[in-house]
Amino acid sequence: MSRLFCFGLGYCAAELSRRLQKQQWEIAGTTSRPDKIPALKAQGFEPYLFDGSSAPADISGALKSATHVLLSIPPNAEGDPAFLHFGNAIAASPSIKWIGYFSTVGVYGDAHGDWVDEKTATKPGTERGLRRLKAEAAWTELANSSGQSLVIYRLPGIYGPGRSAIDQLKAGTARRVFKPGQFTNRVHVADIATAVEASIDLAPGTHIFNVTDDLPAPPQDVIEYGAELLGVPCPPATDPSDEALSPAARSFYIENKKVSNARMKAELGVELAYPTYVEGLKAIAALAP
């Protein structure tokens, strides 16, 4: 029996887990919020509380029967909480053969609008990117010493039902951020799940893939297209200094690059369901009441 344990059973991990459930996988994972426990149980998942400050014994017990581990908790100033508290247990496990790590394309830093791929030198220019790169290195060292398979997924902006320009426009929270020459990268949550499925049994060693769609695009184009689909007025143009943007949102405009997904397609054979934001937003708009 295949059993996936997710550190951070959130938006992306749950999308993957629902697919694997249909293939008779058992799914367990963590949340830091007690109020989410009932909803996770209702989906047939086995939830555990983990706030990153200690190593609960019940999680250690659950890891003893896991065959695969997915890591999607953001690292903090001290490092990756899952690595700090459970790295040794994962490395020593005789049942865990595969580790998946959700990283960020932010590890590449600023490319001044040029293309980057997995061979591009990493030079993060943000604290978020630097923390992810350190976490990648920690998990790589662990996998090398334990002989497990590690797959690092470098992700751009993630969108999907409930988390998209369509949802922001409907809620009145969308911002049409304009910065001359700026490109941003994105991927639909369903295509992340597809990439993980395609790589969940890779051989031991470290594998790195950019999981992104085919079309890096100016951010204002995405909002404009969403407004066109909904038939609503487009928000006025603003810039990355807009105080209505969260610090995390503003950080996306510090760096400018176009991220290649060629390795993902060539080595994993992934066919994207949503190769650009056009297909993705159309599908989400069709779901909207």
Protein Blocks (a to p, Z undefined) as FASTA:
>chain_A
ZZdddehiafklmmmmmmmmmnopacddddfbfklmmmmmmnopacdddehlaccfklmm
mmmmpcbdcdfbdcdfkbcfklmmmmmmmmmpmkbmbdcddddfklnopnehpacdfklc
cddfbfklmmmmmmmmmmmmmmmmnopacddddddddddehiafklmmmnopaccdddeh
iacddddfklmmmmmmmmmmccedddddddddfbdcdfklmmmmmmmmnopacdddddfk
lmkbcfklmmmmmpccdddfklmmmmnopacfblbfklmmmmmmmmpZZ
